[in-house]
Amino acid sequence: MNEKNKDIFSRIESYYTDYGQRAKELKNEGIKIIGYMCSLIPLEIITAAGCVPFRMRGDVHEPITKGDINLETIACPFYRSCFDLSVKGKYDFLDGSIVAHGCDSMARTYAVWKYTLDLPYSHFVNLPHTISESSREFFRAGLNTFRKSLGKFAGKEISDDDLAEAIGLYNENRDKVRALYELRKPDPPIVSGTEITKILTVGASLPVAEANKLFDEVLEELRQRKESPFKKVRRIMIDGACMDNIELVKLIEDLGGNVVVDTLCNGTRDNLPHTDTGNDPLSALADRYLDKINCPRTYRENKEQDLQKELESRFGDIGFFARESKADAAILYVYKYCDPFGFEVPVRKAYFESIKLPLLYLEDEYSAGTIGQLKTRIQAFLEMIQ
């Protein structure tokens, strides 16, 4: 590894450990930082406004204390952790926060966030739960309201050209993420799941142009690996919601599995779909965030009432990535009180069974304190699939 690329991985480690480091620097330069927690937030609009979207993350090593004074304990533990850190001042550099109607924990507690943190700017992005022409029209109108609202706060009118430019930057970003995933296909993979988790987590804390540059430098270094530094062992897929800490992935890899692919919110499910270009940018954004992101919070009607077609329609992306990565087994990882994924567990299990992929289902708190319990179950599962 040459010194330049060694410095890249040192910076990634620094940005991962001191999360928000770069955002604080940009804040001091007078740039507005807008926090968000869900992949359904249209980042292109934030970037087009001249602001920096910053993906807030929790901390599995930090007990939730102050946050529980204002937020009920039956809310999603990931969401509660983000709120707890915010109340404790971790994200004091934010100029605003945006909450999407991604789940009940987000939608029902938006007012708590807004009035407790009292940031200069806040906005609720309301997404329909069904996909139809009327849903798209409703969502496009909502995005236009968001564009005007954020533009007023940022002191800039967000033009269609601004949006088109931002769409291009994010499409480039998604191409680079896909290139990173390509390096996981060899057996053994060129890059570990732990490394990918850190890289993508850090990327979500940077301006998109900086993230693109960082990904380019990472790809340059990884492509210089003449042979994989990892052993040829069982190839594991992780399915579930957001995973912004390395603990679970590292545990699986320490126990003798290679995490080679995922269908997570901050992984393939939400990172890879492109936004169409060449037409009305708001309509294209409405289509991407409503239809192209296959989140369980969005209902897709099955008119034929055929279970197998229903499974393939809703979870075909899982099967595609499992086949593409030659996964040997999967782990479905769901946080306690996660309503969109929790309700889908039975039918997700049915899909994994239909594609004959061995599955371990884990329901967990967003806490490093449960790692010991998970270790026993994961170790037994890996031994079972040998």
C-alpha positions in Angstrom: 0.0 0.0 0.0 1.5 3.3 -1.0 1.6 6.2 1.5 -1.2 8.2 -0.4 -3.7 5.3 -0.1 -2.6 4.4 3.4 -3.6 8.0 4.3 -7.0 7.4 2.8 -7.8 4.4 5.1 -6.4 6.4 8.0 -8.8 9.2 7.2 -11.7 6.7 6.9 -10.9 5.3 10.3 -10.7 8.9 11.7 -14.0 10.0 10.2 -15.7 6.7 11.4 -14.4 7.0 14.9 -14.9 10.8 15.2 -18.2 10.8 13.3 -19.1 14.3 12.2 -15.5 15.5 12.1 -15.7 16.8 8.5 -19.2 18.3 9.0 -17.9 20.4 11.9 -15.1 21.7 9.7 -17.6 22.7 7.0 -19.9 24.3 9.6 -17.0 26.5 10.7 -16.6 27.5 7.0 -20.2 28.8 7.0 -21.8 25.9 5.2 -25.2 24.7 6.5 -25.4 21.1 7.6 -28.7 19.3 7.4 -29.2 16.0 9.4 -31.3 13.1 8.3 -31.6 9.4 9.3 -33.6 7.7 6.5 -32.7 6.8 2.9 -36.1 8.1 1.8 -34.8 11.7 2.2 -34.1 13.2 -1.2 -30.5 14.2 -0.7 -30.3 15.8 -4.1 -32.6 18.7 -3.0 -30.4 19.3 0.1 -27.2 19.4 -2.1 -28.9 21.6 -4.7 -29.6 24.1 -1.9 -25.9 24.5 -1.2 -26.2 22.6 2.1 -24.5 19.3 3.1 -26.7 16.3 3.9 -25.3 14.5 7.0 -26.6 11.0 7.9 -27.0 10.9 11.6 -26.0 7.6 13.2 -26.4 6.2 16.7 -23.8 4.6 18.9 -24.2 1.0 20.0 -21.7 1.6 22.8 -23.5 4.6 24.3 -26.4 3.8 26.7 -29.6 5.6 25.9 -30.3 7.9 28.9 -31.3 11.5 28.3 -33.2 10.6 25.1 -35.7 8.4 27.0 -36.9 11.4 29.0 -38.6 12.7 25.8 -39.0 9.7 23.6 -41.0 6.6 24.6 -38.9 3.4 25.0 -41.1 1.4 22.6 -39.7 3.4 19.7 -37.0 1.9 17.4 -33.8 1.6 19.4 -31.7 2.9 16.5 -33.9 6.0 16.3 -33.8 6.5 20.0 -30.0 6.3 20.0 -29.8 9.0 17.3 -32.1 11.2 19.4 -30.2 10.5 22.6 -26.9 11.6 21.0 -28.6 14.7 19.7 -29.9 15.6 23.1 -26.5 15.1 24.6 -25.0 17.5 22.1 -23.2 15.1 19.7 -24.8 16.8 16.7 -24.8 20.4 17.9 -23.3 21.4 14.6 -26.5 20.7 12.7 -28.4 23.6 11.2 -31.5 21.5 10.6 -33.0 18.1 10.5 -35.3 16.3 8.1 -37.5 13.4 9.0 -39.3 11.2 6.5 -42.5 9.2 6.9 -40.4 6.0 6.8 -41.9 4.3 9.9 -44.2 5.0 12.9 -41.2 5.7 15.1 -40.2 8.6 12.8 -43.6 9.9 11.8 -45.1 9.9 15.3 -42.1 11.5 17.0 -41.3 14.3 14.5 -42.8 16.9 16.8 -40.6 15.7 19.7 -37.5 16.1 17.6 -38.6 19.5 16.3 -39.4 21.0 19.7 -36.8 19.3 21.8 -33.8 20.1 19.6 -35.2 23.5 18.4 -32.9 23.6 15.3 -33.1 26.6 13.0 -34.7 24.4 10.3 -36.8 21.3 10.3 -39.0 19.6 7.8 -41.2 16.5 7.5 -41.1 14.7 4.1 -44.5 12.9 3.8 -44.3 9.8 1.5 -47.4 7.9 0.3 -47.5 4.2 1.3 -48.7 3.1 -2.1 -47.4 3.4 -5.7 -49.8 4.9 -8.2 -50.0 8.0 -10.5 -51.9 9.9 -7.8 -49.2 8.9 -5.2 -46.5 10.2 -7.5 -48.3 13.4 -8.0 -48.8 13.8 -4.3 -45.2 13.1 -3.5 -43.9 15.4 -6.3 -46.0 18.2 -4.8 -44.5 17.5 -1.4 -41.0 17.5 -2.8 -41.7 20.9 -4.4 -42.8 22.2 -1.1 -39.6 20.9 0.5 -37.6 22.5 -2.3 -39.2 25.9 -1.6 -38.9 25.6 2.1 -35.3 24.6 2.2 -34.4 27.1 -0.5 -35.9 29.9 1.6 -33.9 28.8 4.6 -30.7 28.5 2.6 -31.3 31.9 0.9 -31.2 30.3 -2.6 -33.9 29.5 -5.1 -33.3 25.9 -6.1 -33.6 25.6 -9.9 -34.2 22.6 -12.1 -30.6 22.9 -13.3 -29.4 22.8 -9.7 -31.4 19.6 -9.1 -30.1 18.1 -12.4 -26.5 18.7 -11.4 -27.1 17.2 -7.9 -28.8 14.2 -9.5 -25.7 13.6 -11.7 -23.4 13.7 -8.6 -25.5 11.2 -6.7 -25.8 8.9 -9.7 -22.0 8.9 -9.9 -21.9 8.2 -6.2 -24.1 5.1 -6.7 -21.9 3.9 -9.5 -18.9 4.0 -7.2 -20.7 2.1 -4.5 -21.6 -0.5 -7.0 -17.9 -0.7 -8.0 -17.1 -1.3 -4.4 -19.6 -4.1 -4.2 -18.1 -5.7 -7.3 -14.9 -6.3 -5.3 -16.9 -8.5 -2.9 -17.8 -11.0 -5.7 -14.5 -12.9 -5.9 -14.1 -15.9 -3.6 -12.5 -14.9 -1.3 -13.6 -11.3 -1.6 -11.1 -8.5 -2.2 -12.7 -6.3 0.5 -14.3 -7.3 3.8 -17.8 -6.4 4.9 -16.3 -4.6 7.8 -14.3 -2.3 5.5 -17.3 -1.6 3.3 -19.5 -0.7 6.3 -16.9 1.8 7.4 -16.5 3.3 4.0 -20.2 3.7 3.3 -20.9 5.1 6.8 -18.2 7.7 6.4 -19.4 8.5 2.8 -22.8 9.5 4.2 -21.2 12.1 6.5 -19.4 14.0 3.7 -20.5 16.3 0.8 -21.3 14.0 -2.2 -18.4 15.4 -4.3 -16.0 14.6 -1.4 -17.5 11.2 -0.9 -17.1 10.5 -4.7 -13.4 11.5 -4.5 -12.9 9.3 -1.4 -14.5 6.3 -3.1 -12.3 6.8 -6.1 -9.2 6.7 -3.9 -10.5 3.7 -2.0 -11.2 1.8 -5.3 -7.7 2.7 -6.6 -6.1 1.1 -3.5 -8.4 -2.0 -3.4 -7.8 -2.8 -7.0 -4.1 -2.9 -6.2 -4.6 -5.9 -4.0 -3.2 -8.7 -6.1 -4.8 -11.4 -4.0 -7.4 -11.4 -1.3 -6.2 -11.0 2.3 -9.1 -13.2 3.4 -9.8 -16.9 3.7 -12.2 -18.8 1.5 -15.1 -19.5 3.9 -18.9 -19.4 3.8 -20.3 -16.3 2.0 -22.9 -14.5 4.0 -25.7 -12.0 3.0 -27.2 -9.6 5.6 -30.8 -8.5 5.1 -32.6 -5.8 7.2 -32.8 -2.1 8.0 -30.1 0.4 8.7 -26.6 -0.8 9.9 -24.3 2.1 10.6 -21.9 0.3 13.1 -19.5 -2.5 12.2 -20.1 -4.7 15.3 -22.4 -7.3 13.7 -20.5 -7.6 10.4 -17.1 -7.8 12.2 -18.5 -10.5 14.6 -19.6 -12.6 11.6 -16.3 -12.2 9.9 -14.3 -12.9 13.2 -16.4 -16.1 13.6 -15.4 -17.4 10.2 -17.8 -16.0 7.6 -17.3 -13.5 4.7 -20.0 -10.9 4.5 -20.1 -10.5 0.8 -23.4 -8.6 0.1 -26.3 -7.0 1.9 -29.8 -5.7 1.3 -29.8 -3.0 3.9 -31.1 0.6 3.9 -27.6 2.0 3.7 -26.4 -0.7 1.5 -27.6 -2.1 -1.9 -31.3 -1.5 -1.3 -31.2 2.2 -1.1 -27.7 3.1 -2.3 -27.7 1.6 -5.8 -31.0 2.8 -7.6 -30.3 5.7 -10.0 -32.5 8.7 -10.6 -33.6 9.1 -14.2 -32.1 12.1 -16.1 -33.3 14.2 -19.0 -36.8 15.0 -17.8 -38.4 16.9 -15.0 -36.0 16.4 -12.0 -38.7 16.6 -9.3 -40.7 13.9 -11.0 -37.6 11.8 -11.4 -36.8 12.2 -7.7 -40.4 11.3 -6.8 -40.1 8.1 -8.9 -36.8 7.1 -7.3 -37.6 7.6 -3.7 -41.1 6.2 -3.9 -40.8 3.3 -6.3 -37.2 2.4 -6.9 -36.3 2.0 -3.2 -37.9 -1.3 -2.2 -38.6 -0.4 1.4 -41.1 -2.6 3.3 -43.0 0.6 4.4 -44.2 1.0 0.7 -47.1 -1.3 -0.3 -47.0 -2.8 -3.8 -50.3 -4.3 -4.8 -50.4 -7.9 -6.0 -53.4 -8.0 -8.3 -52.9 -11.6 -9.3 -53.1 -12.8 -5.6 -50.3 -15.3 -6.3 -48.0 -15.9 -3.3 -44.9 -16.8 -5.3 -45.3 -13.8 -7.6 -46.0 -11.6 -4.6 -42.7 -12.9 -3.0 -40.7 -12.3 -6.1 -42.2 -8.8 -6.6 -41.4 -7.7 -3.1 -38.2 -9.5 -2.4 -36.7 -10.3 -5.9 -33.8 -7.9 -5.2 -32.8 -10.2 -2.3 -32.7 -13.2 -4.6 -30.8 -11.2 -7.3 -28.0 -10.1 -5.0 -27.8 -13.5 -3.3 -27.3 -15.2 -6.7 -24.9 -12.4 -8.0 -22.7 -12.7 -4.9 -23.0 -16.5 -4.7 -24.1 -16.3 -1.1 -24.2 -19.5 0.9 -26.5 -18.3 3.6 -28.2 -15.2 5.0 -28.8 -13.4 8.3 -32.0 -11.3 8.7 -31.2 -8.7 11.3 -34.1 -6.6 12.6 -34.2 -4.1 15.5 -36.7 -4.5 18.2 -39.8 -2.4 17.6 -39.0 -1.9 13.9 -42.5 -1.9 12.6 -41.9 -2.1 8.8 -39.4 -4.9 9.0 -41.0 -6.6 12.0 -44.3 -7.1 10.3 -42.5 -8.6 7.2 -40.4 -11.2 9.0 -42.8 -14.2 8.3 -43.0 -13.4 4.6 -39.3 -12.6 4.3 -38.6 -16.0 5.9 -40.9 -17.6 3.3 -39.0 -15.9 0.5 -35.6 -17.1 1.7 -37.1 -20.6 2.0 -38.4 -20.4 -1.6 -34.9 -19.6 -2.9 -33.4 -22.3 -0.7 -31.0 -20.0 1.1 -30.3 -21.0 4.8 -31.4 -18.2 7.1 -30.7 -17.0 10.6 -33.2 -14.5 12.0 -32.0 -12.2 14.7 -34.1 -9.6 16.5 -31.8 -7.3 18.5 -31.5 -4.1 20.5 -29.3 -1.4 19.0 -26.6 -2.1 21.6 -23.1 -3.7 21.8 -24.2 -5.2 25.0 -26.0 -8.0 23.2 -23.0 -9.1 21.2 -22.3 -12.1 23.5 -25.8 -13.5 22.9 -25.5 -13.0 19.1 -22.0 -14.6 19.0 -23.4 -17.9 20.3 -26.2 -18.0 17.7 -24.1 -16.9 14.8 -21.3 -19.3 15.6 -23.8 -22.2 15.7 -25.4 -21.1 12.4 -22.0 -20.9 10.7 -21.1 -24.4 11.9 -24.5 -25.7 10.7 -23.9 -24.5 7.1 -20.4 -25.8 6.8 
